[in-house]
Amino acid sequence: MNDTREQKLAAARARMAELAAKFIERTQRDLGTMRADLAKAGAGDAGALAEIRHLAHRMAGTGATLGFEALGVRAAGTEAIIDALPDGALPDSRVIERIAADIGALETQLAADARRTGT
Amino acid sequence: MSAPALRSVLYVDDDADIREIVQMSLSLDGQLDVNLSAGGERALLEIRDQRPDLVMLDVMMPGLDGPSILARMRADEALKHIPVIFMTAKANPSEVARFRGLSAIGVIAKPFDPMALGSQVKALWKSHHE
């Protein structure tokens, strides 16, 4: 028997809640990775900077889609800081500080989101 | 003349969670066959193999990005007619104009409302065929 639209909606909402919990856990790990990568980027590792950008991009898109709008906006801001660097350029100390502040703000927002969702 | 029925979609995105959400969203009304691809060269093989009615492409993907996949489709006699919708966080007017200039039939902004995505896709499909 085919599920009704209402049954599919209920199943979709339940699965979205599961994905949201999984996102919280993954983002906690990703923020740790971003901190480690930021230290490497400060030491001249362009690949580490690209990884920070990739993680921020993913947080922005997936986070906002799953209902974590504030976190998504902040992560999009982190991505924009890196995008504003000239091609091939590494961040100077001022940019490193901005990204570090963003990571801190993301950690705070994530903790609030985790409490809100009971994760 | 009314638009032909939209029966099959291939969604391409390197993010597994977004792929799953899109598949759930587009499958809600039970009329669409929704397949997924993680991107890259494999996506082109899957498009060629499945010949979906519509391809939806995330823009920013590692390796072969959305616009590159579209360019490869348009250069392929067998695939060039398949309509493409981009999904992107960079949906400001100049970016939307750029994507339409690449022959996409529409652009859906990320983040998207999972409960409204089906309606957005159908509207773009209908508009394309008018």
gemmi code that builds the backbone of each chain (N, CA, C; Angstrom):
import gemmi

chains = {
    "A": [
        ("MET", (0.861, -1.198, 0.000), (0.000, 0.000, 0.000), (0.896, 1.247, 0.000)),
        ("ASN", (0.611, 2.207, -0.872), (1.411, 3.425, -0.932), (1.095, 4.307, 0.272)),
        ("ASP", (2.143, 4.931, 0.831), (1.920, 5.874, 1.921), (1.179, 7.083, 1.394)),
        ("THR", (0.317, 7.659, 2.269), (-0.325, 8.907, 1.891), (0.704, 10.027, 2.012)),
        ("ARG", (0.339, 11.196, 1.457), (1.248, 12.337, 1.541), (1.497, 12.685, 3.003)),
        ("GLU", (0.446, 12.592, 3.823), (0.601, 12.922, 5.238), (1.591, 11.977, 5.926)),
        ("GLN", (1.512, 10.698, 5.570), (2.449, 9.744, 6.150), (3.873, 10.042, 5.690)),
        ("LYS", (3.994, 10.395, 4.424), (5.327, 10.738, 3.905), (5.859, 11.987, 4.581)),
        ("LEU", (4.987, 12.975, 4.803), (5.405, 14.213, 5.479), (5.885, 13.903, 6.888)),
        ("ALA", (5.130, 13.072, 7.590), (5.512, 12.729, 8.965), (6.860, 12.012, 8.968)),
        ("ALA", (7.035, 11.094, 8.015), (8.298, 10.360, 7.932), (9.444, 11.311, 7.584)),
        ("ALA", (9.163, 12.267, 6.669), (10.201, 13.219, 6.273), (10.610, 14.091, 7.455)),
        ("ARG", (9.621, 14.549, 8.233), (9.938, 15.408, 9.386), (10.745, 14.637, 10.428)),
        ("ALA", (10.388, 13.367, 10.616), (11.141, 12.553, 11.572), (12.580, 12.368, 11.095)),
        ("ARG", (12.742, 12.130, 9.824), (14.089, 11.932, 9.282), (14.879, 13.238, 9.343)),
        ("MET", (14.223, 14.371, 9.116), (14.904, 15.667, 9.216), (15.426, 15.882, 10.642)),
        ("ALA", (14.622, 15.461, 11.642), (15.065, 15.599, 13.035), (16.303, 14.732, 13.287)),
        ("GLU", (16.318, 13.533, 12.708), (17.499, 12.663, 12.842), (18.712, 13.304, 12.173)),
        ("LEU", (18.498, 13.858, 10.990), (19.611, 14.496, 10.269), (20.118, 15.715, 11.040)),
        ("ALA", (19.194, 16.423, 11.687), (19.601, 17.593, 12.471), (20.501, 17.171, 13.633)),
        ("ALA", (20.139, 16.089, 14.301), (20.966, 15.595, 15.407), (22.329, 15.140, 14.895)),
        ("LYS", (22.322, 14.483, 13.760), (23.587, 14.024, 13.159), (24.444, 15.233, 12.760)),
        ("PHE", (23.774, 16.281, 12.265), (24.484, 17.490, 11.859), (25.164, 18.148, 13.055)),
        ("ILE", (24.465, 18.202, 14.179), (25.043, 18.797, 15.394), (26.324, 18.046, 15.766)),
        ("GLU", (26.243, 16.729, 15.784), (27.407, 15.934, 16.178), (28.557, 16.123, 15.201)),
        ("ARG", (28.241, 16.110, 13.910), (29.297, 16.252, 12.901), (29.923, 17.640, 12.966)),
        ("THR", (29.086, 18.659, 13.194), (29.597, 20.021, 13.226), (30.505, 20.240, 14.434)),
        ("GLN", (30.199, 19.579, 15.543), (31.095, 19.659, 16.699), (32.494, 19.175, 16.313)),
        ("ARG", (32.542, 18.082, 15.564), (33.839, 17.561, 15.112), (34.473, 18.506, 14.102)),
        ("ASP", (33.645, 19.005, 13.192), (34.173, 19.874, 12.133), (34.767, 21.150, 12.703)),
        ("LEU", (34.166, 21.683, 13.767), (34.709, 22.913, 14.355), (36.084, 22.645, 14.969)),
        ("GLY", (36.266, 21.465, 15.542), (37.592, 21.084, 16.034), (38.593, 21.016, 14.892)),
        ("THR", (38.149, 20.451, 13.777), (39.010, 20.364, 12.596), (39.357, 21.759, 12.090)),
        ("MET", (38.376, 22.651, 12.107), (38.615, 24.015, 11.627), (39.655, 24.718, 12.496)),
        ("ARG", (39.596, 24.508, 13.786), (40.587, 25.142, 14.675), (41.987, 24.629, 14.347)),
        ("ALA", (42.099, 23.313, 14.172), (43.405, 22.730, 13.855), (43.888, 23.235, 12.494)),
        ("ASP", (42.947, 23.309, 11.537), (43.316, 23.776, 10.192), (43.719, 25.242, 10.214)),
        ("LEU", (43.111, 26.022, 11.091), (43.432, 27.448, 11.147), (44.887, 27.643, 11.582)),
        ("ALA", (45.329, 26.825, 12.521), (46.733, 26.899, 12.949), (47.655, 26.561, 11.774)),
        ("LYS", (47.265, 25.560, 11.008), (48.083, 25.162, 9.844), (48.064, 26.258, 8.789)),
        ("ALA", (46.880, 26.866, 8.587), (46.780, 27.929, 7.579), (47.674, 29.112, 7.967)),
        ("GLY", (47.703, 29.387, 9.268), (48.558, 30.468, 9.751), (50.031, 30.191, 9.520)),
        ("ALA", (50.350, 28.901, 9.395), (51.742, 28.508, 9.151), (52.024, 28.326, 7.666)),
        ("GLY", (51.038, 28.683, 6.816), (51.289, 28.670, 5.383), (50.672, 27.520, 4.615)),
        ("ASP", (49.782, 26.756, 5.249), (49.197, 25.590, 4.584), (47.919, 26.005, 3.838)),
        ("ALA", (48.034, 26.153, 2.520), (46.885, 26.598, 1.722), (45.778, 25.548, 1.703)),
        ("GLY", (46.177, 24.268, 1.762), (45.180, 23.204, 1.770), (44.307, 23.261, 3.013)),
        ("ALA", (44.912, 23.621, 4.148), (44.149, 23.732, 5.399), (43.123, 24.851, 5.288)),
        ("LEU", (43.499, 25.942, 4.629), (42.559, 27.054, 4.452), (41.389, 26.615, 3.570)),
        ("ALA", (41.687, 25.859, 2.527), (40.636, 25.363, 1.635), (39.685, 24.433, 2.387)),
        ("GLU", (40.234, 23.659, 3.299), (39.397, 22.751, 4.084), (38.472, 23.541, 5.006)),
        ("ILE", (38.985, 24.609, 5.607), (38.131, 25.462, 6.457), (36.977, 26.003, 5.619)),
        ("ARG", (37.298, 26.440, 4.419), (36.275, 27.002, 3.553), (35.214, 25.952, 3.203)),
        ("HIS", (35.688, 24.749, 2.877), (34.772, 23.653, 2.527), (33.840, 23.336, 3.702)),
        ("LEU", (34.410, 23.260, 4.904), (33.584, 22.936, 6.073), (32.586, 24.055, 6.363)),
        ("ALA", (33.035, 25.297, 6.215), (32.131, 26.422, 6.444), (30.998, 26.419, 5.421)),
        ("HIS", (31.348, 26.126, 4.173), (30.342, 26.074, 3.106), (29.291, 25.002, 3.413)),
        ("ARG", (29.752, 23.853, 3.855), (28.831, 22.756, 4.156), (27.946, 23.109, 5.357)),
        ("MET", (28.557, 23.725, 6.390), (27.754, 24.142, 7.549), (26.691, 25.144, 7.129)),
        ("ALA", (27.070, 26.062, 6.261), (26.141, 27.112, 5.845), (24.945, 26.505, 5.121)),
        ("GLY", (25.224, 25.631, 4.159), (24.147, 25.074, 3.350), (23.298, 24.079, 4.110)),
        ("THR", (23.945, 23.059, 4.659), (23.186, 22.000, 5.330), (22.562, 22.521, 6.613)),
        ("GLY", (23.306, 23.314, 7.362), (22.794, 23.824, 8.632), (21.526, 24.629, 8.456)),
        ("ALA", (21.562, 25.548, 7.527), (20.388, 26.396, 7.324), (19.206, 25.570, 6.817)),
        ("THR", (19.467, 24.600, 5.933), (18.381, 23.762, 5.416), (17.744, 22.944, 6.526)),
        ("LEU", (18.520, 22.565, 7.525), (18.006, 21.762, 8.634), (17.419, 22.611, 9.753)),
        ("GLY", (17.372, 23.923, 9.577), (16.723, 24.789, 10.555), (17.670, 25.554, 11.450)),
        ("PHE", (18.953, 25.412, 11.217), (19.948, 26.123, 12.034), (20.387, 27.381, 11.277)),
        ("GLU", (19.413, 28.323, 11.173), (19.653, 29.485, 10.308), (20.792, 30.365, 10.807)),
        ("ALA", (20.815, 30.636, 12.109), (21.848, 31.541, 12.639), (23.238, 30.948, 12.431)),
        ("LEU", (23.341, 29.644, 12.653), (24.623, 28.987, 12.432), (25.004, 29.042, 10.970)),
        ("GLY", (24.010, 28.835, 10.101), (24.256, 28.882, 8.667), (24.754, 30.249, 8.210)),
        ("VAL", (24.136, 31.297, 8.751), (24.543, 32.657, 8.373), (25.985, 32.922, 8.823)),
        ("ARG", (26.289, 32.518, 10.050), (27.651, 32.739, 10.569), (28.667, 31.964, 9.735)),
        ("ALA", (28.355, 30.730, 9.411), (29.287, 29.917, 8.611), (29.469, 30.516, 7.221)),
        ("ALA", (28.388, 31.063, 6.653), (28.494, 31.722, 5.344), (29.434, 32.925, 5.439)),
        ("GLY", (29.410, 33.598, 6.580), (30.320, 34.727, 6.797), (31.771, 34.286, 6.829)),
        ("THR", (32.018, 33.137, 7.469), (33.378, 32.596, 7.514), (33.859, 32.263, 6.104)),
        ("GLU", (32.972, 31.644, 5.348), (33.292, 31.307, 3.952), (33.620, 32.581, 3.166)),
        ("ALA", (32.842, 33.647, 3.401), (33.033, 34.899, 2.672), (34.385, 35.542, 3.002)),
        ("ILE", (34.828, 35.403, 4.244), (36.145, 35.955, 4.618), (37.228, 35.302, 3.765)),
        ("ILE", (37.139, 33.989, 3.618), (38.155, 33.266, 2.849), (38.025, 33.590, 1.360)),
        ("ASP", (36.777, 33.691, 0.889), (36.554, 34.013, -0.533), (37.088, 35.399, -0.886)),
        ("ALA", (37.136, 36.288, 0.096), (37.592, 37.662, -0.169), (39.108, 37.756, -0.321)),
        ("LEU", (39.812, 36.680, 0.064), (41.266, 36.697, -0.097), (41.611, 36.602, -1.578)),
        ("PRO", (42.646, 37.313, -2.009), (43.082, 37.158, -3.408), (43.465, 35.711, -3.683)),
        ("ASP", (43.330, 35.286, -4.943), (43.645, 33.900, -5.319), (45.051, 33.529, -4.863)),
        ("GLY", (45.141, 32.410, -4.168), (46.455, 31.915, -3.751), (46.999, 32.578, -2.512)),
        ("ALA", (46.313, 33.610, -2.025), (46.834, 34.340, -0.862), (46.569, 33.559, 0.417)),
        ("LEU", (47.480, 33.685, 1.349), (47.275, 33.085, 2.666), (46.818, 34.181, 3.629)),
        ("PRO", (46.091, 33.794, 4.658), (45.557, 34.820, 5.559), (46.642, 35.454, 6.419)),
        ("ASP", (46.514, 36.780, 6.609), (47.433, 37.424, 7.548), (46.867, 37.276, 8.962)),
        ("SER", (47.565, 37.842, 9.938), (47.165, 37.616, 11.336), (45.780, 38.196, 11.612)),
        ("ARG", (45.457, 39.300, 10.922), (44.145, 39.913, 11.151), (43.029, 38.989, 10.679)),
        ("VAL", (43.209, 38.387, 9.517), (42.208, 37.457, 8.986), (42.143, 36.199, 9.850)),
        ("ILE", (43.298, 35.733, 10.308), (43.313, 34.562, 11.195), (42.480, 34.852, 12.440)),
        ("GLU", (42.645, 36.048, 12.984), (41.877, 36.402, 14.191), (40.388, 36.434, 13.900)),
        ("ARG", (40.017, 36.957, 12.730), (38.595, 37.015, 12.368), (38.017, 35.620, 12.242)),
        ("ILE", (38.773, 34.736, 11.581), (38.275, 33.366, 11.415), (38.200, 32.676, 12.772)),
        ("ALA", (39.194, 32.905, 13.623), (39.180, 32.306, 14.965), (37.961, 32.786, 15.753)),
        ("ALA", (37.648, 34.068, 15.624), (36.474, 34.613, 16.313), (35.200, 33.967, 15.766)),
        ("ASP", (35.163, 33.762, 14.459), (33.995, 33.123, 13.851), (33.833, 31.698, 14.357)),
        ("ILE", (34.935, 30.975, 14.455), (34.849, 29.595, 14.941), (34.311, 29.593, 16.366)),
        ("GLY", (34.774, 30.539, 17.170), (34.254, 30.642, 18.531), (32.764, 30.917, 18.551)),
        ("ALA", (32.336, 31.827, 17.683), (30.913, 32.156, 17.606), (30.099, 30.958, 17.115)),
        ("LEU", (30.666, 30.201, 16.189), (29.981, 28.995, 15.694), (29.846, 27.972, 16.814)),
        ("GLU", (30.888, 27.840, 17.617), (30.822, 26.887, 18.740), (29.726, 27.293, 19.719)),
        ("THR", (29.642, 28.578, 19.998), (28.608, 29.073, 20.917), (27.217, 28.833, 20.334)),
        ("GLN", (27.051, 29.160, 19.058), (25.755, 28.967, 18.408), (25.382, 27.497, 18.366)),
        ("LEU", (26.357, 26.647, 18.071), (26.082, 25.215, 17.998), (25.635, 24.675, 19.355)),
        ("ALA", (26.282, 25.148, 20.401), (25.889, 24.700, 21.748), (24.451, 25.113, 22.046)),
        ("ALA", (24.098, 26.327, 21.641), (22.720, 26.789, 21.847), (21.756, 25.937, 21.030)),
        ("ASP", (22.135, 25.632, 19.768), (21.264, 24.812, 18.915), (21.116, 23.406, 19.479)),
        ("ALA", (22.208, 22.876, 20.035), (22.148, 21.534, 20.610), (21.198, 21.518, 21.814)),
        ("ARG", (21.247, 22.560, 22.643), (20.337, 22.615, 23.798), (18.899, 22.731, 23.312)),
        ("ARG", (18.676, 23.573, 22.312), (17.330, 23.809, 21.790), (16.721, 22.530, 21.237)),
        ("THR", (17.545, 21.721, 20.593), (17.017, 20.513, 19.952), (17.148, 19.276, 20.847)),
        ("GLY", (17.757, 19.472, 22.017), (17.879, 18.352, 22.940), (18.893, 17.318, 22.482)),
        ("THR", (19.857, 17.767, 21.668), (20.856, 16.817, 21.156), (22.017, 16.695, 22.151)),
    ],
    "B": [
        ("MET", (-0.261, 25.235, -24.831), (0.116, 23.817, -24.715), (0.636, 23.554, -23.302)),
        ("SER", (0.115, 22.531, -22.617), (0.535, 22.287, -21.239), (1.891, 21.586, -21.242)),
        ("ALA", (2.594, 21.746, -20.122), (3.915, 21.139, -20.007), (3.780, 19.625, -19.949)),
        ("PRO", (4.743, 18.893, -20.534), (4.740, 17.435, -20.358), (4.955, 17.107, -18.890)),
        ("ALA", (4.491, 15.937, -18.465), (4.655, 15.541, -17.069), (6.135, 15.375, -16.744)),
        ("LEU", (6.506, 15.835, -15.574), (7.866, 15.643, -15.080), (7.876, 14.338, -14.319)),
        ("ARG", (8.638, 13.374, -14.798), (8.584, 12.042, -14.181), (9.879, 11.644, -13.466)),
        ("SER", (11.009, 12.153, -13.944), (12.266, 11.689, -13.341), (13.244, 12.839, -13.195)),
        ("VAL", (13.929, 12.816, -12.051), (14.914, 13.857, -11.732), (16.188, 13.169, -11.242)),
        ("LEU", (17.313, 13.701, -11.669), (18.593, 13.292, -11.073), (19.152, 14.510, -10.349)),
        ("TYR", (19.388, 14.362, -9.038), (19.943, 15.457, -8.243), (21.409, 15.172, -7.958)),
        ("VAL", (22.270, 16.165, -8.245), (23.718, 15.993, -8.097), (24.247, 16.953, -7.036)),
        ("ASP", (24.847, 16.407, -5.992), (25.376, 17.226, -4.888), (26.385, 16.381, -4.126)),
        ("ASP", (27.497, 16.991, -3.718), (28.497, 16.217, -2.979), (28.113, 16.032, -1.517)),
        ("ASP", (27.088, 16.743, -1.030), (26.675, 16.641, 0.366), (25.584, 15.575, 0.518)),
        ("ALA", (25.914, 14.510, 1.244), (24.989, 13.378, 1.356), (23.691, 13.765, 2.059)),
        ("ASP", (23.767, 14.622, 3.072), (22.549, 15.011, 3.800), (21.613, 15.811, 2.895)),
        ("ILE", (22.172, 16.734, 2.135), (21.339, 17.524, 1.222), (20.725, 16.609, 0.159)),
        ("ARG", (21.474, 15.659, -0.328), (20.911, 14.714, -1.318), (19.705, 14.004, -0.737)),
        ("GLU", (19.834, 13.556, 0.489), (18.729, 12.816, 1.111), (17.517, 13.720, 1.313)),
        ("ILE", (17.764, 14.956, 1.755), (16.654, 15.886, 1.977), (15.948, 16.197, 0.664)),
        ("VAL", (16.705, 16.421, -0.382), (16.096, 16.703, -1.690), (15.266, 15.516, -2.156)),
        ("GLN", (15.810, 14.312, -1.990), (15.052, 13.131, -2.432), (13.744, 12.994, -1.655)),
        ("MET", (13.819, 13.201, -0.339), (12.586, 13.138, 0.474), (11.595, 14.190, 0.009)),
        ("SER", (12.078, 15.409, -0.193), (11.203, 16.522, -0.543), (10.504, 16.279, -1.880)),
        ("LEU", (11.281, 15.874, -2.873), (10.708, 15.709, -4.207), (9.853, 14.452, -4.318)),
        ("SER", (9.995, 13.549, -3.379), (9.225, 12.299, -3.423), (7.908, 12.401, -2.674)),
        ("LEU", (7.631, 13.542, -2.051), (6.457, 13.643, -1.172), (5.146, 13.387, -1.906)),
        ("ASP", (5.042, 13.880, -3.140), (3.744, 13.690, -3.793), (3.674, 12.395, -4.593)),
        ("GLY", (4.728, 11.609, -4.564), (4.697, 10.267, -5.140), (4.715, 10.196, -6.653)),
        ("GLN", (4.922, 11.352, -7.327), (4.844, 11.324, -8.785), (6.207, 11.345, -9.464)),
        ("LEU", (7.244, 11.535, -8.662), (8.566, 11.693, -9.239), (9.486, 10.543, -8.892)),
        ("ASP", (10.250, 10.090, -9.861), (11.334, 9.141, -9.629), (12.594, 9.973, -9.426)),
        ("VAL", (13.109, 9.974, -8.196), (14.230, 10.855, -7.860), (15.472, 10.012, -7.622)),
        ("ASN", (16.481, 10.226, -8.433), (17.763, 9.551, -8.242), (18.820, 10.559, -7.845)),
        ("LEU", (19.890, 10.044, -7.278), (20.913, 10.913, -6.685), (22.290, 10.591, -7.231)),
        ("SER", (23.125, 11.625, -7.267), (24.522, 11.421, -7.642), (25.382, 12.312, -6.762)),
        ("ALA", (26.559, 11.790, -6.395), (27.489, 12.562, -5.567), (28.367, 13.497, -6.399)),
        ("GLY", (28.215, 13.438, -7.712), (28.928, 14.401, -8.552), (30.107, 13.823, -9.293)),
        ("GLY", (30.890, 14.710, -9.837), (32.105, 14.325, -10.538), (31.813, 13.699, -11.890)),
        ("GLU", (32.829, 13.011, -12.433), (32.685, 12.365, -13.745), (31.586, 11.311, -13.689)),
        ("ARG", (31.437, 10.684, -12.525), (30.405, 9.659, -12.369), (29.022, 10.231, -12.637)),
        ("ALA", (28.819, 11.503, -12.253), (27.510, 12.117, -12.483), (27.181, 12.131, -13.962)),
        ("LEU", (28.157, 12.453, -14.787), (27.913, 12.475, -16.235), (27.559, 11.082, -16.746)),
        ("LEU", (28.220, 10.052, -16.227), (27.876, 8.680, -16.617), (26.448, 8.354, -16.200)),
        ("GLU", (26.074, 8.808, -15.003), (24.727, 8.524, -14.506), (23.675, 9.273, -15.306)),
        ("ILE", (23.969, 10.509, -15.688), (23.024, 11.267, -16.520), (22.857, 10.558, -17.856)),
        ("ARG", (23.964, 10.127, -18.418), (23.914, 9.447, -19.732), (23.163, 8.134, -19.620)),
        ("ASP", (23.348, 7.437, -18.498), (22.716, 6.130, -18.315), (21.222, 6.263, -18.043)),
        ("GLN", (20.843, 7.258, -17.215), (19.452, 7.366, -16.762), (18.588, 8.232, -17.673)),
        ("ARG", (19.191, 9.219, -18.370), (18.433, 10.161, -19.215), (17.207, 10.694, -18.463)),
        ("PRO", (17.423, 11.360, -17.324), (16.285, 11.894, -16.576), (15.602, 13.013, -17.361)),
        ("ASP", (14.355, 13.302, -16.976), (13.651, 14.442, -17.585), (14.326, 15.751, -17.199)),
        ("LEU", (14.869, 15.776, -15.968), (15.421, 17.013, -15.412), (16.654, 16.669, -14.581)),
        ("VAL", (17.668, 17.510, -14.681), (18.848, 17.368, -13.823), (18.922, 18.598, -12.920)),
        ("MET", (19.145, 18.345, -11.638), (19.341, 19.446, -10.694), (20.771, 19.355, -10.186)),
        ("LEU", (21.482, 20.470, -10.255), (22.906, 20.472, -9.946), (23.231, 21.441, -8.814)),
        ("ASP", (23.904, 20.960, -7.800), (24.543, 21.867, -6.866), (25.638, 22.602, -7.646)),
        ("VAL", (25.888, 23.842, -7.278), (26.884, 24.611, -8.034), (28.297, 24.301, -7.563)),
        ("MET", (28.493, 24.400, -6.242), (29.856, 24.274, -5.725), (30.113, 22.842, -5.301)),
        ("MET", (30.855, 22.143, -6.114), (31.243, 20.765, -5.800), (32.730, 20.632, -6.110)),
        ("PRO", (33.432, 19.798, -5.357), (34.857, 19.616, -5.654), (35.050, 18.914, -6.991)),
        ("GLY", (36.111, 19.217, -7.649), (36.378, 18.605, -8.953), (35.508, 19.252, -10.017)),
        ("LEU", (34.567, 18.494, -10.525), (33.653, 18.993, -11.567), (32.487, 19.725, -10.892)),
        ("ASP", (32.452, 21.069, -11.020), (31.366, 21.794, -10.366), (30.112, 21.784, -11.242)),
        ("GLY", (29.030, 22.373, -10.717), (27.763, 22.342, -11.444), (27.856, 22.936, -12.848)),
        ("PRO", (28.376, 24.168, -12.975), (28.487, 24.741, -14.322), (29.330, 23.893, -15.276)),
        ("SER", (30.354, 23.238, -14.770), (31.178, 22.381, -15.631), (30.387, 21.178, -16.105)),
        ("ILE", (29.581, 20.604, -15.227), (28.756, 19.469, -15.625), (27.762, 19.924, -16.692)),
        ("LEU", (27.159, 21.103, -16.482), (26.208, 21.604, -17.479), (26.897, 21.815, -18.823)),
        ("ALA", (28.080, 22.383, -18.808), (28.816, 22.611, -20.062), (29.074, 21.288, -20.775)),
        ("ARG", (29.426, 20.261, -20.021), (29.681, 18.940, -20.627), (28.382, 18.353, -21.179)),
        ("MET", (27.267, 18.577, -20.493), (25.983, 18.097, -21.002), (25.652, 18.787, -22.318)),
        ("ARG", (25.850, 20.093, -22.374), (25.486, 20.856, -23.560), (26.384, 20.514, -24.755)),
        ("ALA", (27.531, 19.946, -24.482), (28.447, 19.550, -25.560), (28.186, 18.119, -26.021)),
        ("ASP", (27.249, 17.457, -25.371), (26.946, 16.049, -25.662), (25.598, 15.979, -26.374)),
        ("GLU", (25.598, 15.503, -27.616), (24.358, 15.441, -28.414), (23.234, 14.723, -27.675)),
        ("ALA", (23.594, 13.704, -26.917), (22.579, 12.889, -26.249), (22.006, 13.568, -25.009)),
        ("LEU", (22.734, 14.543, -24.466), (22.324, 15.108, -23.176), (21.949, 16.583, -23.255)),
        ("LYS", (22.245, 17.212, -24.387), (22.176, 18.668, -24.412), (20.763, 19.211, -24.267)),
        ("HIS", (19.770, 18.362, -24.524), (18.384, 18.823, -24.464), (17.799, 18.749, -23.052)),
        ("ILE", (18.505, 18.093, -22.118), (17.943, 17.875, -20.770), (17.972, 19.186, -19.989)),
        ("PRO", (16.816, 19.636, -19.504), (16.793, 20.873, -18.721), (17.560, 20.711, -17.419)),
        ("VAL", (18.160, 21.800, -16.974), (18.965, 21.796, -15.749), (18.526, 22.941, -14.837)),
        ("ILE", (18.394, 22.615, -13.555), (18.173, 23.629, -12.515), (19.393, 23.616, -11.604)),
        ("PHE", (19.908, 24.809, -11.290), (20.999, 24.904, -10.330), (20.441, 25.130, -8.939)),
        ("MET", (21.153, 24.578, -7.940), (20.845, 24.880, -6.545), (22.105, 25.461, -5.937)),
        ("THR", (21.980, 26.643, -5.345), (23.176, 27.315, -4.892), (22.889, 28.294, -3.760)),
        ("ALA", (23.905, 28.446, -2.899), (23.810, 29.463, -1.859), (24.071, 30.856, -2.447)),
        ("LYS", (24.671, 30.900, -3.626), (24.997, 32.193, -4.243), (23.932, 32.504, -5.292)),
        ("ALA", (22.760, 32.916, -4.797), (21.637, 33.151, -5.711), (21.283, 34.619, -5.792)),
        ("ASN", (22.299, 35.520, -5.758), (21.979, 36.930, -5.957), (21.665, 37.163, -7.443)),
        ("PRO", (21.055, 38.304, -7.794), (20.607, 38.507, -9.175), (21.702, 38.332, -10.227)),
        ("SER", (22.921, 38.784, -9.957), (23.955, 38.666, -10.998), (24.362, 37.206, -11.179)),
        ("GLU", (24.390, 36.452, -10.082), (24.724, 35.024, -10.210), (23.602, 34.280, -10.923)),
        ("VAL", (22.347, 34.601, -10.604), (21.210, 33.957, -11.272), (21.275, 34.241, -12.768)),
        ("ALA", (21.582, 35.488, -13.138), (21.691, 35.833, -14.563), (22.804, 35.033, -15.220)),
        ("ARG", (23.890, 34.858, -14.499), (25.020, 34.083, -15.046), (24.605, 32.637, -15.284)),
        ("PHE", (23.901, 32.050, -14.323), (23.498, 30.653, -14.469), (22.481, 30.490, -15.589)),
        ("ARG", (21.563, 31.446, -15.716), (20.604, 31.375, -16.827), (21.337, 31.530, -18.157)),
        ("GLY", (22.379, 32.368, -18.161), (23.187, 32.522, -19.369), (23.886, 31.231, -19.760)),
        ("LEU", (24.097, 30.358, -18.783), (24.699, 29.053, -19.061), (23.650, 28.046, -19.531)),
        ("SER", (22.431, 28.499, -19.693), (21.277, 27.734, -20.205), (20.551, 26.917, -19.139)),
        ("ALA", (20.758, 27.221, -17.870), (19.912, 26.615, -16.847), (18.499, 27.182, -16.968)),
        ("ILE", (17.498, 26.367, -16.654), (16.121, 26.860, -16.757), (15.698, 27.577, -15.478)),
        ("GLY", (16.510, 27.464, -14.448), (16.182, 28.146, -13.217), (17.240, 27.932, -12.156)),
        ("VAL", (17.111, 28.702, -11.089), (18.039, 28.615, -9.960), (17.213, 28.586, -8.678)),
        ("ILE", (17.502, 27.622, -7.835), (16.841, 27.554, -6.530), (17.879, 27.868, -5.469)),
        ("ALA", (17.538, 28.786, -4.589), (18.499, 29.231, -3.579), (18.604, 28.208, -2.449)),
        ("LYS", (19.807, 28.068, -1.949), (20.032, 27.340, -0.703), (20.256, 28.384, 0.391)),
        ("PRO", (19.783, 28.200, 1.603), (18.994, 27.051, 2.034), (17.601, 27.078, 1.430)),
        ("PHE", (17.044, 25.918, 1.231), (15.722, 25.811, 0.661), (14.773, 25.242, 1.705)),
        ("ASP", (13.497, 25.471, 1.484), (12.464, 24.913, 2.353), (12.134, 23.512, 1.830)),
        ("PRO", (12.481, 22.464, 2.570), (12.239, 21.102, 2.067), (10.767, 20.853, 1.716)),
        ("MET", (9.860, 21.518, 2.409), (8.439, 21.267, 2.155), (7.940, 22.012, 0.915)),
        ("ALA", (8.712, 22.978, 0.432), (8.291, 23.758, -0.735), (9.090, 23.429, -1.988)),
        ("LEU", (10.114, 22.590, -1.847), (11.018, 22.357, -2.982), (10.282, 21.760, -4.186)),
        ("GLY", (9.399, 20.812, -3.926), (8.664, 20.187, -5.035), (7.901, 21.221, -5.849)),
        ("SER", (7.230, 22.131, -5.166), (6.460, 23.181, -5.865), (7.373, 24.087, -6.681)),
        ("GLN", (8.530, 24.424, -6.113), (9.473, 25.290, -6.841), (9.940, 24.605, -8.121)),
        ("VAL", (10.268, 23.328, -8.022), (10.763, 22.604, -9.194), (9.672, 22.509, -10.258)),
        ("LYS", (8.460, 22.194, -9.818), (7.361, 22.074, -10.788), (7.091, 23.405, -11.481)),
        ("ALA", (7.193, 24.495, -10.724), (6.947, 25.819, -11.315), (7.995, 26.141, -12.381)),
        ("LEU", (9.257, 25.822, -12.096), (10.309, 26.077, -13.080), (10.129, 25.187, -14.298)),
        ("TRP", (9.735, 23.949, -14.091), (9.491, 23.011, -15.201), (8.371, 23.537, -16.087)),
        ("LYS", (7.291, 23.972, -15.449), (6.123, 24.485, -16.197), (6.509, 25.740, -16.966)),
        ("SER", (7.230, 26.630, -16.304), (7.637, 27.878, -16.929), (8.546, 27.618, -18.127)),
        ("HIS", (9.415, 26.648, -18.018), (10.338, 26.295, -19.106), (9.578, 25.834, -20.351)),
        ("HIS", (8.441, 25.184, -20.143), (7.708, 24.610, -21.271), (6.634, 25.553, -21.812)),
        ("GLU", (6.533, 26.755, -21.232), (5.511, 27.690, -21.736), (6.021, 28.490, -22.919)),
    ],
}
model = gemmi.Model(1)
for chain_id, residues in chains.items():
    chain = gemmi.Chain(chain_id)
    for i, (resn, *xyz) in enumerate(residues, 1):
        res = gemmi.Residue()
        res.name, res.seqid = resn, gemmi.SeqId(i, " ")
        for name, pos in zip(("N", "CA", "C"), xyz):
            atom = gemmi.Atom()
            atom.name, atom.element = name, gemmi.Element(name[0])
            atom.pos, atom.b_iso = gemmi.Position(*pos), 0.0
            res.add_atom(atom)
        chain.add_residue(res)
    model.add_chain(chain)
structure = gemmi.Structure()
structure.add_model(model)
structure.setup_entities()
